[in-house]
Amino acid sequence: MATKPSIPKGTRDFGPVEMLRRKYIFSTIERVFQKYGYLPLETPAMENLETLTGKYGEEGDRLIFKILKRGAELERALEDRTRGFADEALRYDLTVPFARYVVQHQNELAFPFKRYQIQPVWRADRPQKGRYREFYQCDADVIGSTSLLSEVELVCIIQEVFESLSLKVKVHVNNRKILLGLVQLFEVTDRRLTSSR
């Protein structure tokens, strides 16, 4: 009996109508990022395993999709049990590959460096309803600047993206430094507010 064609759990197909909508959304986001001086970056789907492990905590490390060694490398690993069976993995997010890229190319970059990425990421998770093992992540970062104006700019970008997509949203900012700044500005002396420094 022939099996019915299917895809792996936690993945999905996007038909032409969905793809046209996704492409419109992605291009809108990219246009706004570029307006603010962010440059596109693309990193490989896989990274060296040592680059990814230890960056997401114990739970995150368990969710990394490891890629088995192939051919002679796998045979040597099977013979010598002290070797690992994987030395590469699919990226878990876009932040660690970005950090690796900056370290690797730091002499070629002008700082502050503003980049954005819209690429798929993978999580070795047991997919539950509404959760996927393969999905797109949109990420933007500024590296090489300590100015809080970069944070303000990111909030402006978020607001402009949603306005460009005709979506009404309210952006809330939650930052302990802002709260402590307000406490100092208004000279609040409540111990509960000032003791969290």
JOCOR-V830170 format. One record per helix or strand. SS is the DSSP state (a for helix, b for strand). FROM is the first residue (numbers start at 1). TO is the last residue. Records with the same first field share a line. If there is no record, write none. Layout:
SS->FROM-TO / FROM-TO
//
This chain:
a->16-35 / 49-52 / 57-62 / 71-79 / 95-105 / 149-164 / 176-185 / 191-194
b->39-40 / 46-48 / 66-68 / 86-90 / 113-122 / 134-143
//
